[in-house]
Amino acid sequence: MINRKSLLFLLLLIVSSVSLARADEWRHTWNVGSKPEFEFRSNDAGIDVSARSGSSIDAFVQSTGYHINDNDVRITQRQDGDRVQLEVHVAPHHFQFGVYSLKVVVTLPENTRLHVNTSDGHIRVEGVKGEARLESGDGSIEALHFDGILWGHTSDGHIKAEGRFDRLDLSTSDGHIDLDVNSGSKMASSWEIHTHDGSVRATIPGDLAADLDVDTGDGHIDSDIAVTVQGSLSRNHLRGTMNGGGPLFRIHTGDGSIHLKRG
């Protein structure tokens, strides 16, 4: 059993660690041209990306507890014309006591071609109009007010996507998917929505032309979308056409229900 003196010492140690936690900051701006590209990689950091008008990419990194140096948080950056690469590498720490956090915020032109890859961390993107490839080994993915081609994959986390899409590929091994397809979306090729373990909720505009293939291994499907059904109809499989048919729109979950709503 912990006595009162030991407990008091432990509390004082925690308070001291919190109060002594230092914050390091790093900022950088890259001027880019009419076809910007941004690539971000990290082994242990999430990222928040927002788009706006302009001709520069601005990055801000803030670490609490960690030091920004070659031993703790190593930041490397490179620019080759309109292409910008940023990498944030966090050194492994076998024992941590106190407050440790890492924040990465990037603002960039809305037409930036985007590639984000993090082994452990969330990805949040807002306002991008173009093409984005988002990959997280362990974290959620959000793409809001998106316009264009979106590919998103996470091994462990939920996915939320909202926007006007031309191409769409979303998958998670363990998590739910929330999808809002805005009016004006056109299927330039097949779309794929897949989760191994989680529910799917999708709002789809009524004028989207597609061949729909929806199934769940363990769950049910409910839908208020107008579909010309092909084959037999069951509680866990729906196949048919929307507005005369088009490219394949496949929605699948291994374990979870699927909810389809007309937008």
Backbone as CSV, one residue per row, in Angstrom:
resi,resn,N_x,N_y,N_z,CA_x,CA_y,CA_z,C_x,C_y,C_z
1,MET,0.847,-1.198,0.000,0.000,0.000,0.000,0.884,1.251,0.000
2,ILE,0.492,2.291,-0.751,1.251,3.537,-0.796,0.878,4.394,0.402
3,ASN,1.902,4.807,1.192,1.615,5.655,2.339,1.415,7.095,1.904
4,ARG,1.033,7.929,2.864,0.679,9.314,2.537,1.871,10.092,2.032
5,LYS,3.069,9.856,2.590,4.256,10.586,2.143,4.608,10.213,0.700
6,SER,4.517,8.937,0.383,4.831,8.495,-0.977,3.830,9.059,-1.975
7,LEU,2.535,9.089,-1.575,1.511,9.627,-2.452,1.712,11.117,-2.683
8,LEU,2.068,11.846,-1.631,2.316,13.280,-1.758,3.498,13.542,-2.668
9,PHE,4.562,12.735,-2.522,5.746,12.894,-3.375,5.390,12.646,-4.842
10,LEU,4.562,11.635,-5.069,4.164,11.314,-6.432,3.352,12.448,-7.050
11,LEU,2.430,13.019,-6.282,1.629,14.130,-6.778,2.483,15.350,-7.081
12,LEU,3.458,15.633,-6.205,4.361,16.764,-6.439,5.197,16.547,-7.680
13,LEU,5.594,15.301,-7.914,6.399,14.982,-9.088,5.595,15.181,-10.367
14,ILE,4.315,14.788,-10.326,3.451,14.964,-11.492,3.237,16.439,-11.785
15,VAL,2.938,17.224,-10.735,2.725,18.661,-10.903,3.971,19.326,-11.450
16,SER,5.136,18.931,-10.933,6.395,19.516,-11.404,6.625,19.187,-12.866
17,SER,6.314,17.948,-13.264,6.519,17.533,-14.646,5.627,18.326,-15.590
18,VAL,4.369,18.540,-15.177,3.444,19.309,-15.999,3.907,20.750,-16.128
19,SER,4.326,21.349,-15.035,4.717,22.756,-15.048,6.019,22.980,-15.798
20,LEU,6.888,21.952,-15.809,8.174,22.101,-16.483,8.133,21.692,-17.940
21,ALA,6.989,21.151,-18.399,6.887,20.734,-19.790,7.076,21.940,-20.693
22,ARG,8.049,21.858,-21.570,8.363,22.986,-22.419,7.765,22.798,-23.798
23,ALA,7.545,23.897,-24.480,7.004,23.862,-25.838,8.024,24.443,-26.804
24,ASP,8.366,23.652,-27.816,9.210,24.118,-28.909,8.334,24.377,-30.124
25,GLU,8.738,25.344,-30.954,7.974,25.669,-32.150,8.889,25.754,-33.363
26,TRP,8.307,25.390,-34.518,9.031,25.456,-35.791,8.058,25.942,-36.849
27,ARG,8.494,26.899,-37.647,7.656,27.437,-38.723,8.464,27.526,-40.010
28,HIS,7.727,27.367,-41.121,8.394,27.535,-42.417,7.357,27.864,-43.480
29,THR,7.760,28.664,-44.456,6.910,29.043,-45.580,7.632,28.742,-46.880
30,TRP,6.911,28.104,-47.806,7.446,27.842,-49.131,6.567,28.556,-50.159
31,ASN,7.157,29.325,-51.037,6.419,29.942,-52.131,6.329,28.945,-53.289
32,VAL,5.129,28.782,-53.828,4.904,27.796,-54.885,4.194,28.453,-56.065
33,GLY,4.169,27.713,-57.190,3.545,28.223,-58.398,2.121,27.741,-58.566
34,SER,1.730,27.544,-59.833,0.327,27.259,-60.153,-0.073,25.806,-59.942
35,LYS,0.898,24.887,-59.811,0.593,23.466,-59.624,1.298,22.921,-58.381
36,PRO,0.882,23.367,-57.209,1.582,22.963,-55.985,1.314,21.508,-55.605
37,GLU,2.325,20.885,-54.999,2.214,19.541,-54.444,2.815,19.567,-53.043
38,PHE,2.154,18.861,-52.118,2.662,18.802,-50.748,2.634,17.364,-50.267
39,GLU,3.774,16.906,-49.762,3.884,15.544,-49.232,4.342,15.610,-47.785
40,PHE,3.603,14.941,-46.909,3.932,14.915,-45.484,4.082,13.485,-45.029
41,ARG,5.141,13.227,-44.270,5.368,11.900,-43.704,5.762,12.038,-42.229
42,SER,5.282,11.099,-41.426,5.654,11.077,-40.018,5.480,9.668,-39.466
43,ASN,6.302,9.349,-38.500,6.150,8.053,-37.833,5.243,8.139,-36.608
44,ASP,4.990,9.359,-36.110,4.230,9.469,-34.861,3.665,10.876,-34.680
45,ALA,2.938,11.366,-35.672,2.342,12.700,-35.552,1.121,12.807,-36.439
46,GLY,0.075,13.433,-35.917,-1.090,13.762,-36.711,-0.876,15.083,-37.422
47,ILE,-1.817,15.447,-38.281,-1.680,16.688,-39.039,-3.055,17.271,-39.348
48,ASP,-3.145,18.606,-39.301,-4.341,19.341,-39.698,-3.979,20.220,-40.888
49,VAL,-4.689,20.024,-41.994,-4.418,20.756,-43.231,-5.657,21.558,-43.602
50,SER,-5.468,22.841,-43.880,-6.575,23.670,-44.357,-6.135,24.414,-45.609
51,ALA,-7.075,24.585,-46.536,-6.774,25.226,-47.812,-7.332,26.638,-47.846
52,ARG,-6.639,27.476,-48.612,-7.092,28.848,-48.807,-6.450,29.363,-50.092
53,SER,-6.885,30.533,-50.540,-6.298,31.123,-51.733,-4.899,31.636,-51.392
54,GLY,-4.055,31.725,-52.407,-2.697,32.198,-52.179,-1.695,31.358,-52.942
55,SER,-0.427,31.657,-52.759,0.636,30.976,-53.498,1.765,30.548,-52.569
56,SER,1.406,30.167,-51.350,2.425,29.690,-50.417,1.886,28.542,-49.588
57,ILE,2.801,27.701,-49.112,2.481,26.632,-48.175,3.136,26.994,-46.854
58,ASP,2.357,27.030,-45.789,2.854,27.421,-44.466,2.690,26.269,-43.492
59,ALA,3.755,25.948,-42.774,3.734,24.844,-41.816,4.117,25.343,-40.429
60,PHE,3.434,24.804,-39.430,3.709,25.139,-38.034,3.732,23.838,-37.234
61,VAL,4.816,23.634,-36.507,4.968,22.453,-35.665,5.202,22.914,-34.235
62,GLN,4.434,22.378,-33.311,4.613,22.703,-31.892,4.731,21.408,-31.101
63,SER,5.771,21.307,-30.322,5.974,20.123,-29.491,5.956,20.524,-28.026
64,THR,5.289,19.730,-27.229,5.272,19.921,-25.779,5.914,18.707,-25.133
65,GLY,6.925,18.960,-24.315,7.655,17.861,-23.697,8.850,17.439,-24.533
66,TYR,8.631,17.279,-25.839,9.718,16.955,-26.750,10.539,18.206,-27.074
67,HIS,11.778,17.995,-27.479,12.598,19.052,-28.047,12.614,18.889,-29.558
68,ILE,12.587,19.981,-30.281,12.732,19.915,-31.734,14.224,19.970,-32.051
69,ASN,14.797,18.814,-32.240,16.212,18.675,-32.576,16.430,17.280,-33.160
70,ASP,17.653,16.931,-33.446,17.938,15.633,-34.065,17.722,14.466,-33.117
71,ASN,17.641,14.729,-31.803,17.507,13.643,-30.830,16.060,13.348,-30.447
72,ASP,15.183,14.336,-30.502,13.777,14.148,-30.111,12.849,14.188,-31.325
73,VAL,12.541,15.380,-31.799,11.686,15.568,-32.965,12.534,16.164,-34.087
74,ARG,12.783,15.345,-35.105,13.616,15.794,-36.227,12.725,16.201,-37.394
75,ILE,12.890,17.438,-37.842,12.095,17.966,-38.950,13.000,18.180,-40.149
76,THR,12.620,17.600,-41.261,13.353,17.810,-42.512,12.376,18.305,-43.570
77,GLN,12.844,19.195,-44.413,11.994,19.756,-45.449,12.803,19.941,-46.739
78,ARG,12.077,19.880,-47.854,12.719,20.013,-49.152,11.731,20.608,-50.138
79,GLN,12.215,21.447,-51.009,11.380,22.000,-52.066,12.054,21.795,-53.408
80,ASP,11.285,21.298,-54.368,11.755,21.125,-55.737,10.700,21.712,-56.658
81,GLY,10.870,22.958,-57.032,9.865,23.658,-57.820,8.592,23.847,-57.026
82,ASP,7.474,23.341,-57.558,6.187,23.460,-56.866,5.959,22.340,-55.860
83,ARG,6.893,21.392,-55.778,6.717,20.249,-54.884,7.435,20.484,-53.561
84,VAL,6.695,20.344,-52.465,7.229,20.537,-51.114,7.086,19.235,-50.339
85,GLN,8.165,18.850,-49.653,8.155,17.647,-48.817,8.508,18.034,-47.387
86,LEU,7.722,17.525,-46.444,7.962,17.772,-45.029,7.887,16.445,-44.283
87,GLU,8.896,16.184,-43.452,8.905,14.962,-42.652,9.142,15.321,-41.194
88,VAL,8.322,14.751,-40.319,8.466,14.934,-38.875,8.682,13.556,-38.265
89,HIS,9.887,13.341,-37.735,10.232,12.036,-37.167,10.427,12.186,-35.663
90,VAL,9.693,11.370,-34.908,9.781,11.394,-33.447,10.617,10.207,-32.993
91,ALA,11.693,10.495,-32.232,12.556,9.424,-31.737,11.794,8.573,-30.728
92,PRO,12.007,7.257,-30.727,11.320,6.396,-29.756,11.767,6.696,-28.332
93,HIS,10.807,6.742,-27.411,11.083,6.966,-25.997,10.514,5.778,-25.217
94,HIS,11.379,5.058,-24.579,10.950,3.850,-23.870,10.185,4.181,-22.594
95,PHE,10.466,5.342,-22.004,9.742,5.730,-20.789,9.494,7.226,-20.830
96,GLN,8.239,7.615,-20.682,7.869,9.019,-20.688,7.069,9.331,-19.440
97,PHE,7.419,10.426,-18.805,6.685,10.858,-17.621,6.449,12.353,-17.752
98,GLY,5.199,12.745,-17.769,4.882,14.150,-17.936,3.976,14.360,-19.128
99,VAL,3.965,15.587,-19.652,3.094,15.961,-20.751,3.888,15.946,-22.055
100,TYR,3.430,15.133,-23.014,4.073,15.043,-24.319,3.004,15.158,-25.392
101,SER,3.185,16.076,-26.309,2.248,16.212,-27.422,2.962,16.848,-28.606
102,LEU,2.389,16.620,-29.780,2.979,17.145,-31.010,1.854,17.618,-31.916
103,LYS,1.956,18.845,-32.399,0.921,19.454,-33.222,1.534,19.916,-34.541
104,VAL,0.928,19.485,-35.648,1.384,19.892,-36.978,0.202,20.521,-37.708
105,VAL,0.365,21.777,-38.116,-0.688,22.513,-38.809,-0.117,23.056,-40.116
106,VAL,-0.816,22.828,-41.216,-0.358,23.278,-42.532,-1.506,23.989,-43.235
107,THR,-1.223,25.136,-43.825,-2.171,25.819,-44.709,-1.546,25.884,-46.092
108,LEU,-2.370,25.697,-47.114,-1.832,25.617,-48.468,-2.883,26.039,-49.490
109,PRO,-2.466,26.290,-50.742,-3.438,26.648,-51.783,-4.448,25.522,-52.001
110,GLU,-5.674,25.881,-52.315,-6.741,24.890,-52.377,-6.562,23.877,-53.505
111,ASN,-5.768,24.203,-54.533,-5.569,23.281,-55.647,-4.313,22.420,-55.472
112,THR,-3.817,22.316,-54.245,-2.613,21.544,-53.976,-2.874,20.046,-54.087
113,ARG,-1.984,19.355,-54.791,-2.021,17.891,-54.820,-1.387,17.407,-53.525
114,LEU,-2.111,16.556,-52.798,-1.757,16.260,-51.407,-1.483,14.779,-51.202
115,HIS,-0.392,14.495,-50.472,-0.091,13.117,-50.073,0.367,13.151,-48.621
116,VAL,-0.393,12.504,-47.750,-0.093,12.470,-46.319,0.034,11.020,-45.879
117,ASN,1.119,10.712,-45.178,1.345,9.360,-44.674,1.902,9.450,-43.266
118,THR,1.140,8.951,-42.285,1.614,8.921,-40.902,1.381,7.537,-40.324
119,SER,2.372,7.035,-39.626,2.243,5.701,-39.031,1.317,5.704,-37.835
120,ASP,1.260,6.833,-37.118,0.453,6.893,-35.902,-0.011,8.327,-35.690
121,GLY,-1.234,8.623,-36.089,-1.763,9.967,-35.897,-2.959,10.229,-36.781
122,HIS,-3.755,11.225,-36.422,-4.940,11.574,-37.185,-4.559,12.416,-38.400
123,ILE,-5.473,12.465,-39.363,-5.323,13.331,-40.532,-6.629,14.091,-40.714
124,ARG,-6.526,15.411,-40.776,-7.721,16.233,-41.016,-7.416,17.216,-42.138
125,VAL,-8.228,17.172,-43.179,-8.030,18.010,-44.365,-9.328,18.760,-44.638
126,GLU,-9.226,20.047,-44.895,-10.425,20.849,-45.140,-10.194,21.815,-46.291
127,GLY,-11.124,21.795,-47.256,-11.138,22.798,-48.320,-10.269,22.508,-49.523
128,VAL,-9.684,21.331,-49.619,-8.810,21.012,-50.746,-9.645,20.738,-51.991
129,LYS,-9.188,21.265,-53.122,-9.838,21.047,-54.413,-8.803,20.472,-55.364
130,GLY,-8.818,19.166,-55.507,-7.828,18.535,-56.367,-7.759,17.054,-56.118
131,GLU,-6.574,16.591,-55.717,-6.351,15.168,-55.493,-5.635,14.981,-54.168
132,ALA,-6.111,14.038,-53.364,-5.507,13.792,-52.058,-5.404,12.297,-51.798
133,ARG,-4.243,11.898,-51.293,-4.011,10.515,-50.869,-3.629,10.569,-49.391
134,LEU,-4.489,10.014,-48.536,-4.342,10.130,-47.095,-4.203,8.739,-46.491
135,GLU,-3.106,8.510,-45.754,-2.828,7.197,-45.185,-2.408,7.337,-43.725
136,SER,-3.069,6.588,-42.845,-2.695,6.554,-41.436,-2.654,5.111,-40.957
137,GLY,-1.570,4.763,-40.279,-1.486,3.426,-39.718,-2.364,3.254,-38.502
138,ASP,-2.564,4.326,-37.744,-3.364,4.251,-36.520,-3.905,5.641,-36.207
139,GLY,-5.053,5.970,-36.786,-5.647,7.274,-36.527,-6.824,7.524,-37.441
140,SER,-7.660,8.470,-37.084,-8.835,8.810,-37.866,-8.454,9.677,-39.062
141,ILE,-9.333,9.694,-40.069,-9.161,10.531,-41.252,-10.429,11.336,-41.461
142,GLU,-10.265,12.651,-41.647,-11.383,13.528,-41.972,-11.029,14.352,-43.194
143,ALA,-11.921,14.367,-44.176,-11.771,15.220,-45.356,-13.078,15.979,-45.535
144,LEU,-13.049,17.272,-45.268,-14.256,18.090,-45.260,-14.193,19.146,-46.352
145,HIS,-15.365,19.480,-46.928,-15.455,20.473,-48.010,-14.455,20.135,-49.116
146,PHE,-14.375,18.861,-49.446,-13.422,18.384,-50.438,-14.039,18.487,-51.829
147,ASP,-13.155,18.604,-52.840,-13.634,18.692,-54.215,-12.599,18.028,-55.116
148,GLY,-12.926,16.815,-55.619,-11.989,16.177,-56.528,-11.838,14.690,-56.298
149,ILE,-10.594,14.234,-56.257,-10.248,12.813,-56.157,-9.705,12.541,-54.760
150,LEU,-10.332,11.601,-54.058,-9.932,11.320,-52.676,-9.689,9.834,-52.487
151,TRP,-8.503,9.523,-51.926,-8.147,8.166,-51.522,-7.755,8.245,-50.055
152,GLY,-8.436,7.487,-49.201,-8.131,7.527,-47.772,-8.105,6.133,-47.190
153,HIS,-7.058,5.818,-46.435,-6.950,4.503,-45.813,-6.368,4.631,-44.410
154,THR,-6.990,3.946,-43.452,-6.445,3.843,-42.107,-6.602,2.415,-41.622
155,SER,-5.586,1.921,-40.924,-5.665,0.565,-40.392,-6.512,0.500,-39.134
156,ASP,-6.581,1.601,-38.393,-7.317,1.592,-37.127,-7.857,2.989,-36.853
157,GLY,-9.088,3.263,-37.281,-9.684,4.565,-37.038,-10.880,4.781,-37.934
158,HIS,-11.691,5.774,-37.604,-12.868,6.067,-38.417,-12.502,7.013,-39.550
159,ILE,-13.377,7.073,-40.548,-13.197,7.970,-41.687,-14.459,8.804,-41.851
160,LYS,-14.257,10.104,-42.031,-15.365,11.012,-42.325,-14.980,11.802,-43.573
161,ALA,-15.833,11.748,-44.586,-15.552,12.458,-45.831,-16.809,13.175,-46.295
162,GLU,-16.629,14.424,-46.732,-17.756,15.235,-47.204,-17.265,16.130,-48.323
163,GLY,-18.006,16.129,-49.454,-17.616,16.995,-50.548,-18.190,16.557,-51.872
164,ARG,-17.650,17.178,-52.935,-18.002,16.802,-54.307,-16.854,15.952,-54.835
165,PHE,-17.174,14.743,-55.258,-16.131,13.800,-55.624,-16.237,13.377,-57.089
166,ASP,-15.050,13.151,-57.698,-14.954,12.534,-59.013,-14.522,11.076,-58.879
167,ARG,-13.590,10.829,-57.984,-13.148,9.474,-57.665,-13.070,9.357,-56.147
168,LEU,-13.375,8.147,-55.654,-13.455,7.973,-54.209,-13.053,6.553,-53.837
169,ASP,-12.122,6.456,-52.888,-11.685,5.153,-52.392,-11.366,5.312,-50.913
170,LEU,-12.238,4.758,-50.050,-12.068,4.886,-48.604,-12.070,3.504,-47.981
171,SER,-11.121,3.246,-47.077,-11.094,1.946,-46.416,-10.478,2.066,-45.030
172,THR,-11.022,1.298,-44.097,-10.476,1.194,-42.755,-10.602,-0.246,-42.292
173,SER,-9.585,-0.728,-41.617,-9.644,-2.096,-41.108,-10.512,-2.203,-39.864
174,ASP,-10.551,-1.132,-39.076,-11.295,-1.176,-37.816,-11.842,0.210,-37.506
175,GLY,-13.065,0.488,-37.956,-13.671,1.785,-37.689,-14.868,2.011,-38.586
176,HIS,-15.692,2.994,-38.249,-16.863,3.295,-39.054,-16.524,4.343,-40.113
177,ILE,-17.390,4.440,-41.115,-17.210,5.405,-42.197,-18.464,6.252,-42.311
178,ASP,-18.288,7.570,-42.295,-19.367,8.535,-42.535,-19.064,9.262,-43.834
179,LEU,-19.968,9.185,-44.792,-19.736,9.764,-46.115,-20.913,10.631,-46.528
180,ASP,-20.613,11.864,-46.944,-21.615,12.766,-47.496,-21.155,13.180,-48.892
181,VAL,-21.825,12.647,-49.910,-21.508,12.965,-51.301,-22.394,14.128,-51.731
182,ASN,-21.771,15.238,-52.083,-22.537,16.427,-52.427,-23.041,16.379,-53.859
183,SER,-24.069,17.159,-54.128,-24.613,17.287,-55.470,-23.540,17.815,-56.414
184,GLY,-23.548,17.316,-57.641,-22.529,17.707,-58.608,-21.416,16.695,-58.732
185,SER,-21.395,15.690,-57.861,-20.390,14.633,-57.941,-20.636,13.791,-59.192
186,LYS,-19.560,13.431,-59.870,-19.621,12.613,-61.078,-18.609,11.489,-60.956
187,MET,-19.043,10.271,-61.222,-18.160,9.126,-61.096,-17.313,8.964,-62.357
188,ALA,-16.044,9.380,-62.267,-15.122,9.225,-63.389,-14.644,7.788,-63.516
189,SER,-14.744,7.031,-62.421,-14.399,5.602,-62.400,-15.125,4.980,-61.211
190,SER,-14.885,3.707,-60.956,-15.571,3.034,-59.850,-15.168,3.629,-58.507
191,TRP,-16.111,3.587,-57.542,-15.867,4.043,-56.175,-15.899,2.844,-55.240
192,GLU,-15.070,2.899,-54.187,-14.977,1.791,-53.242,-15.017,2.320,-51.818
193,ILE,-15.947,1.808,-51.014,-16.051,2.138,-49.595,-15.991,0.821,-48.836
194,HIS,-15.012,0.664,-47.956,-14.815,-0.637,-47.320,-14.356,-0.470,-45.873
195,THR,-14.992,-1.200,-44.987,-14.506,-1.331,-43.625,-14.613,-2.794,-43.207
196,HIS,-13.572,-3.286,-42.573,-13.583,-4.677,-42.125,-14.461,-4.849,-40.889
197,ASP,-14.470,-3.832,-40.023,-15.221,-3.930,-38.773,-15.759,-2.557,-38.403
198,GLY,-16.990,-2.271,-38.819,-17.593,-0.982,-38.500,-18.795,-0.720,-39.383
199,SER,-19.602,0.236,-38.993,-20.789,0.598,-39.762,-20.429,1.605,-40.847
200,VAL,-21.334,1.746,-41.819,-21.181,2.727,-42.890,-22.455,3.550,-42.972
201,ARG,-22.294,4.880,-42.986,-23.421,5.780,-43.211,-23.067,6.645,-44.410
202,ALA,-23.908,6.618,-45.446,-23.618,7.362,-46.665,-24.835,8.142,-47.120
203,THR,-24.647,9.432,-47.384,-25.669,10.271,-47.992,-25.269,10.492,-49.447
204,ILE,-26.165,10.136,-50.376,-25.838,10.127,-51.799,-26.861,10.973,-52.546
205,PRO,-26.415,11.869,-53.440,-27.382,12.680,-54.180,-28.262,11.820,-55.084
206,GLY,-29.507,12.219,-55.242,-30.461,11.419,-55.986,-30.172,11.333,-57.467
207,ASP,-29.328,12.246,-58.012,-29.068,12.237,-59.453,-27.777,11.511,-59.825
208,LEU,-27.131,10.866,-58.865,-25.889,10.158,-59.164,-26.194,8.904,-59.982
209,ALA,-25.473,8.726,-61.099,-25.652,7.556,-61.957,-24.591,6.525,-61.610
210,ALA,-25.039,5.331,-61.183,-24.080,4.328,-60.727,-24.692,2.946,-60.731
211,ASP,-23.823,1.935,-60.834,-24.197,0.561,-60.521,-23.861,0.332,-59.061
212,LEU,-24.867,0.055,-58.252,-24.693,-0.010,-56.810,-24.553,-1.454,-56.343
213,ASP,-23.514,-1.717,-55.544,-23.299,-3.047,-54.974,-22.979,-2.865,-53.497
214,VAL,-23.931,-3.192,-52.633,-23.818,-2.941,-51.193,-23.993,-4.257,-50.451
215,ASP,-23.067,-4.575,-49.544,-23.251,-5.794,-48.759,-22.557,-5.694,-47.415
216,THR,-23.084,-6.446,-46.452,-22.505,-6.535,-45.115,-22.455,-7.991,-44.695
217,GLY,-21.337,-8.385,-44.103,-21.207,-9.764,-43.658,-22.034,-10.058,-42.429
218,ASP,-22.141,-9.093,-41.536,-22.889,-9.294,-40.295,-23.542,-7.979,-39.906
219,GLY,-24.730,-7.744,-40.411,-25.443,-6.506,-40.147,-26.618,-6.406,-41.095
220,HIS,-27.232,-5.224,-41.192,-28.361,-5.044,-42.087,-28.170,-3.783,-42.914
221,ILE,-28.955,-3.658,-43.960,-28.918,-2.497,-44.844,-30.277,-1.811,-44.794
222,ASP,-30.262,-0.488,-44.586,-31.492,0.282,-44.760,-31.201,1.448,-45.695
223,SER,-32.150,1.726,-46.585,-31.922,2.701,-47.641,-33.215,3.376,-48.053
224,ASP,-33.135,4.696,-48.360,-34.272,5.390,-48.961,-33.884,5.935,-50.343
225,ILE,-32.845,5.337,-50.939,-32.395,5.724,-52.267,-33.166,4.939,-53.326
226,ALA,-33.532,5.600,-54.417,-34.246,4.945,-55.512,-33.265,4.065,-56.287
227,VAL,-33.458,2.759,-56.195,-32.578,1.795,-56.852,-33.426,0.802,-57.637
228,THR,-33.037,0.561,-58.900,-33.646,-0.513,-59.672,-32.918,-1.795,-59.313
229,VAL,-33.573,-2.628,-58.529,-32.916,-3.785,-57.932,-32.667,-4.870,-58.974
230,GLN,-31.483,-5.478,-58.907,-31.133,-6.607,-59.745,-30.981,-7.838,-58.861
231,GLY,-31.579,-8.938,-59.242,-31.482,-10.156,-58.451,-32.387,-10.092,-57.236
232,SER,-32.144,-10.980,-56.301,-32.961,-11.051,-55.095,-32.508,-10.009,-54.079
233,LEU,-33.442,-9.550,-53.264,-33.166,-8.539,-52.250,-33.121,-9.203,-50.884
234,SER,-32.055,-8.917,-50.126,-31.929,-9.473,-48.787,-31.562,-8.368,-47.814
235,ARG,-31.572,-8.694,-46.526,-31.287,-7.697,-45.490,-29.834,-7.277,-45.467
236,ASN,-28.942,-8.087,-46.082,-27.516,-7.739,-46.028,-26.863,-7.641,-47.397
237,HIS,-27.678,-7.581,-48.472,-27.107,-7.418,-49.807,-28.085,-6.658,-50.691
238,LEU,-27.585,-5.594,-51.336,-28.382,-4.779,-52.242,-27.573,-4.537,-53.515
239,ARG,-28.165,-4.930,-54.628,-27.489,-4.713,-55.908,-28.498,-4.174,-56.904
240,GLY,-28.102,-3.102,-57.633,-29.010,-2.508,-58.596,-28.384,-1.296,-59.260
241,THR,-29.204,-0.507,-59.941,-28.715,0.669,-60.655,-29.409,1.929,-60.143
242,MET,-28.679,3.019,-60.195,-29.218,4.335,-59.882,-29.191,5.178,-61.148
243,ASN,-30.351,5.737,-61.507,-30.453,6.627,-62.668,-29.907,5.997,-63.948
244,GLY,-30.251,4.743,-64.177,-29.859,4.064,-65.402,-28.518,3.369,-65.339
245,GLY,-27.794,3.532,-64.239,-26.516,2.851,-64.077,-25.324,3.701,-64.495
246,GLY,-24.149,3.203,-64.157,-22.901,3.906,-64.442,-21.748,3.103,-63.884
247,PRO,-20.651,3.750,-63.527,-19.532,3.038,-62.903,-19.969,2.366,-61.594
248,LEU,-19.226,1.358,-61.184,-19.565,0.588,-59.992,-19.303,1.407,-58.723
249,PHE,-20.312,1.451,-57.856,-20.202,2.077,-56.534,-20.397,0.953,-55.520
250,ARG,-19.290,0.521,-54.913,-19.332,-0.626,-54.004,-19.161,-0.168,-52.565
251,ILE,-20.041,-0.646,-51.690,-19.973,-0.363,-50.261,-19.995,-1.694,-49.519
252,HIS,-19.000,-1.935,-48.685,-18.901,-3.222,-48.005,-18.428,-3.038,-46.574
253,THR,-19.011,-3.812,-45.668,-18.495,-3.944,-44.313,-18.543,-5.406,-43.908
254,GLY,-17.486,-5.863,-43.256,-17.464,-7.237,-42.787,-18.334,-7.440,-41.571
255,ASP,-18.433,-6.430,-40.733,-19.191,-6.542,-39.492,-19.767,-5.188,-39.130
256,GLY,-21.027,-4.943,-39.498,-21.669,-3.671,-39.196,-22.825,-3.421,-40.141
257,SER,-23.637,-2.459,-39.822,-24.791,-2.120,-40.648,-24.438,-1.003,-41.625
258,ILE,-25.235,-0.890,-42.690,-25.040,0.127,-43.718,-26.318,0.932,-43.829
259,HIS,-26.188,2.256,-43.743,-27.326,3.156,-43.800,-27.130,4.100,-44.986
260,LEU,-28.040,4.032,-45.966,-27.970,4.858,-47.151,-29.113,5.870,-47.143
261,LYS,-28.775,7.120,-47.404,-29.776,8.180,-47.377,-29.650,9.039,-48.610
262,ARG,-30.775,9.422,-49.169,-30.772,10.308,-50.328,-30.501,11.736,-49.898
263,GLY,-29.530,12.363,-50.556,-29.148,13.732,-50.220,-29.972,14.767,-50.963
